[in-house]
Amino acid sequence: MGRARSRSVLGTAVTLVVVLTLVAGLLDGLDSPSAVAGVRSARHTSGAAKAPPTPEASAAPEASAALHGGPTTAPAGQEPTGFTLLASGDVLPHTSVVTRAMAYAAGSGQRYDFRPMLRAIRPIVSAADLAVCHLETPLSPTGSNLSGYPAFNGPPQVASALRDAGYDACSTASNHSMDMGTAGITGTLRVLDAAGLRHAGLGRDPAEAGPTMLTVKGVRVALLSYAYGLNGGRRPPAGQPWRVNLIDPKRILADARAARRAGSRFTVVFLHWGHEYQTAPTSAQLKLAKLLLADPSIDLILGHHVHVVQPVRRIHGKWVVFGMGNLLSNQSSACCPAATQDGVVIQVRVVRNGDRYVVGDLRYIPTWVRHPSYRVLPVLQSLAGSGVDPATRAALTASLRRTTAAIGPGVQPERTQ
């Protein structure tokens, strides 16, 4: 991610907290440089608000990839018609973002409150049958030893805020996965479990590192998550490569095929890849997308890591979103390209097509992170509202222009929100 170190002191007085947020905001918006190259089940019903995902019985591991999950058959009666899937960009609890969360929590009895940052997109996220975030950093179960760049360790309230916003699961394989070592992986997964968020990409054991299987409106769905590498030359301990899923085409294909054999009717691969701050996909991204989407076991690819929005394209009749930008971070033009405040929420309608489930419609909702409040704003909805000050309106308009150009032709923004 970036190249500047972030530092700030979390004071006890609210006034001091706000001042520190403004100062830290210029310093900690970066991430580390890249060298590109568990299941829990969720069951949703239509019509009502989403209920917390319900764990199901474990499935037997496949020979080529360990899986765990619930029953692989659809409910008795009519074959499910499909479901809606939502996904979004990187979540990075930079130090100044954490400091602002402390200010939001003042007087509440809690130490941090990230919920106001996600409040504007909560109706959008919670409306999906399955909503998946990308948590790029470790989280501390105790809220101690917190840190920002270059080795992240965020507070557990990040996870509870994501759950409150309506997310059901998170992809977790990233270049920061080993920032706190294997203890950080274990702690992060404990935090996600406690928040009711399913996860894919990390493992406390080999089985948990396999595809995450969920049941969504009667349809079995597999989530797979992989990263290009780890920062600072870090590697999982010897004999434990399953701690973090790293990009290996043969491994990805083996996992996806095993998920299909285990009953997945729709398989999504999340990839942490690409060159930071570069809108155009790299040749390596294009090559890998073509290889994976040529396989019938993979239905959709969603990308992370570069911190700017990248194109959405159709390859072999399937969709790849190369990069969804940032959902929540401190990155801005103060440290990085202005486009690091941009992101997209991808909305997918999955429909039945014969004996398969496919993407019937894919749209995007542009988002923009307002500083120093770190509130994630849906751009079109915000521009349509009243009371937007001229400076914010200009920033939102510029963000929309950048995002539309990056996504490219052939994909329409969702304008009904």
N, C-alpha and C positions, 0 to 999 in steps of 0.2 A: 504494500500500500504506500505511503508517502515517505518523505525523507526528513521530516522535522520531528523533534521530540516534544511531547506535550507534558507540561507540568502545571499543577495547580494545587493549592492547599484547600481542603474542605473545611471551612470555618463553621463555627456554631451559630454565628449571628446571620440572619437572613440577608441583611444589607450587605455584609461582607461576601456572602455567597454569590449574590447577583453581580457584584463588582468583579469578583474572581472569574465568573463565567465569561464576562466580556473580554477580560484579558486573555484567559486561556483559549478563547475561541480562535485567536489568531495563530495559536501554536500547535494545537493537537489534532489538526484535521487530516493527518496523513496516516498511511499504512506502509507496510514494508515492500521492498522491491520484489518483483516476480521474475522467475526464469521460466517462461512458458514452455513449454515443451511443444432386530430389536424389536423386535417388532412389537408394537402395540397396535391394537385395532381400533378404528373409529367407525361407529355406526350412526348414521343420521337418518332422520325421517323428514319428509317434505312438509311444508306448511308452517310448522312451529319453529321457534327459536332453537338453535342447535343445542343439543344436550352434550355434556362432556363425553369424550370417547370412552367406550366400554371395552376393557380388556376381554379377549376371547381365548379359548384354549389354544395351546401351542400346536403347530403343525410339525410333522417330522422333517428334519433337515434333508435337503437334497444332496446328492453325491457331489455335485460340482459347486455348490454354494449353500451355506447354511441359511435356513429360513426359519422364522418362527412367526406364528400368527394364528388366525382362527379358521373356522370352517371355510371350505372353498366352494361350497354350493350356494346358489342364490336361494332366497326364501321361497317356500312353496307358493305356487300360483303363477301369475303372469311374469314373464321375463322382464327384468327391469329395463326401462327405456333409456336411462342415462343419468347424468348428474352434472353439477357445475363444479369446476376446479378454479381456484384462485391462487396465484403465486406472486411474490414481490421480491425486491432487491435486498441488498446487504444491510444487516443491522450491526452497527459498530458503536458500542458504548464508550466513545472517547471521553477523556477526563472532564471536559467542559459540559458534555451531555449529562454525565453523572452528577456534576455539580448543580446543574439546572434541575435535575430530578430531586435533589435535596431541597432546593427552594420550593418546588411544588409540594413537597411532603410536609413543609413546616406547619406545625400545629395539628397534624393528623395523627401523631403517635407512631408514624412510620418514618424510617430514615430516608427512603427514596420513593418517588412516585413518578413513573414514566408514562402513566396512563394519559395525562393531558397531551402528550406528544402525539399519541395515536388516535385521539378522540375523533378527529374529523374524518378519518377513514374507517372508523369502527362500523358504521352502517354498511359500508361496501364489503368489508372483510366478513362480517358476521352473516351476510346474506348468502355466501357461497356454501355449497354442501361440503366441500373440502377446501380449506385454506392452509397454504404452506408458506412459512417464512424462511429466510436464510439467516441463521444465527452464525456469524463469522468468528466469534470469539468465545473463549471459556467464560464460565460464570462461577462465582464463588458461593458454595452452599451456605457459608456462615456470614457472608458479606464482609469478610476481613481480607487483608492483603490485596486490596483493589489496586489496579494499575491500568494505564492506558498504553499508548504507543511507547516502545515497540513490542512489549509483551503484555497482551491484554488479560485482564481478569475483572469482569464486570460483576455488579451486585445481582443477587437472585431476583430482585424485583423486575428486572428486564423481562424474564420469562413470564411472570404473572401478568405483566402489562400486555404482552403479546397474546396471552390466553384471553385476557379481558377484551382485547380488540377483536377476538373472534377466530384467531389462528388455532388450528387443530394439530399441526405438526411443523417441524422445522428440519430443513436439510442442514447438516452441521459440518461436513468435511470442508476444510479450508486450509489456507497456508498458516493460519493461526491456531490450528487445532492442538498443537503441542506446546503452545506458549507457556503453559503451566505444567508440562510433563504429563505422565499418565495419571497422576493424581488429579490434574485439571480436567482430564477427560471424564474420569469417574465422577468428579464433583459436578461437572456440567450436566451429565446425564441424570444425576440425582435431582438437580434443580428442575430440569425439564419434566421428569417424572412427577415431581411434587406439584408442578403447575398444571399437570394434565395435558402436556404437549408430547405427542409422539415424535420420534426422531429417526433420522437415517444418516449414516456416514461415519459414525464413531461406534466403538464397541468396548464393553467391559469384558467381553468374551467373544470367541469366534462367531457364535450364533448371532449375537446382537449386531455384529458388523454386516450381516447379510441384508438382503432386501427387506424393507419394512412393509408388511402386508396389512391393509386396512379394508374394511367393508363399508362402502359408501352407497347408501340407498340401494342396497342389495347387490352392488357390483364390487367384485374383488379388485383392489388397486394395489400396485406395488410402487414404492418410492425407493430410488437408488441415488446415492450421493457420493461424489468423488472429487478430489482436489489434485491440482497439477503437482504440488509439492509442499514442503514445509519450510518455514523461515529459519534463517541462521544455521543451516546445515543440520537441523534437528531431524531425527528419525525415530520411529517407534523402537522400543527395546528389541533386542535380538530375540527372534522367535515369536514376536508379537506383531506381525505386520497388520493384523486385523484391528489394531487400535484406531487407525485412521485409514479410510479407503482412499488410495491414491489412484490416479488415472492410469489404467492399463487396459487397452481395448479388449484383450482376450478375457480379462477378469470381468469387465463390464458386460460383455456378451454372455459369458458363462452365468453371471448372476441374473441377467434378464431372462435367459432361457430357463434357468431353474425356477424363477418366479412364475413364469408362464406354466411350467409343469405343476407348480404348487397351486395353481388356480387363478393367477392374475388375469383379468380380462382387459386391463389397461395399465401400462407400465410407463412411468415417468422417470427420466434420468436427469439429475441435477449435476451440473458440471461447474466447478470452480476453476476457471481457465482464462486465457487471453492475456494481452498486454494492458497494463493499467493505463487508464485515461485515453485509450485508443478506441475510437468509435468503430472503425472497420475491423471485422473479424480477421484474425491471423490466418495464414495458410494452414497452420496446425489445427486451428478450430474448424476450418472448413473441411479438412481431410477427415478429422474424427467424426464430425457430424454426418458426413456422407457415408462413412463406414457403419456407424451405429444405426442410422435410420434405414439402411438397406436391409437390416435384419427384421423379420416380422415380429420379434419379441419386444421391440422397443417402439413406443407410440408417440413420444413427445420428449424433446430436450429443452431444458430451461437452464440458462447460464447466469453466473455470478462472477464477482471478483474485480472487474476492471473499473468499477465505480462511476462509469458513465453508461448511458443507454446505448445499446448496440442494435443492429438490424434484426428484424424478424423475417425469416425466409422459409420457403417450402422446398423440401428436398425429398425426393422419392415419394412424393405425395403426402409427406408428413411435415409438421412444423418444428422449427428450432428457433428459440428466442436466445440469441447469442449472449445478451447481457441485459439485465433488468435495472442496472444502475444502483443507486443507494436508496434504501427506504429511510433509514435513520442514521445520521452521522454528523460530525462536525466539519466535514470537508466542504470547502467553498473556494471562491476565487482568492481568498486570503492566503491559501497555500497551494491550490491546485486549480484545474480548470473550473470555470463556473458551472459546467455541466455536472460536477459532482454533487450538486444540490438537487439534481433531477433523478427521477426514477419512474418506473412504470409498474402498475399492478396489472398483471395479465389475467384476463378472464377467459376461461375456456368452457365451452359447452361440449360435453362428451355424450355422444349418441350411439345407439345400437345400429349397426349396419350388418345385417345378416347374423352370422355367429360371432361377430367382432364388435368391439367398441372403438370408435374413432373420434377425432376432433371434428365436430360439426361446425363450430364457429369459434374464432379466436379474436379477441379485441383487447385493447389496452386502455387503462386509465392513467394519464400522466400525473405524477406527483412532484411536489417541490418542498424541500425542508426549509422552513423559515428560521432565520437566525436573529437573535440569540435565544428565542423561545424553544427552538427545535421542535416546533409543531409541524407535522407532516400534512400538507394541504393537497387535496385533489384539485388540480389546476383548473379544469373547465368549470367545475362547480364553484370554485372560489371566484373566478372571473365573472360568473353569472350572478353572483351575489351582490348585495348593496353594501356600502360602507367600507369598501376596500380602498385604502389610501393610494395616492398616485404612485408612490415608490414601489409599493408591493404589487400593484397592478402591472407596472412596467416589468418588474422581475418575473412575475407569473407569465406574462406575454412572451418574454424572451425565453423562458424555460419551455413553454409550449412549442415555440419555433424550433428550438434545439431538438426536443424529443421527437417531434413529427419528422424532422429531417433525418434523424438517426434511425428511426423505425423503418422508414422507407415506404414505397408504394405497396398497395395490395393488402394492407391491414388498416382497419378503421379504428379510431378511438371510440370508446363507449361513451355516448353522449346522454344517456338516460339518468345518470347519477346526479 
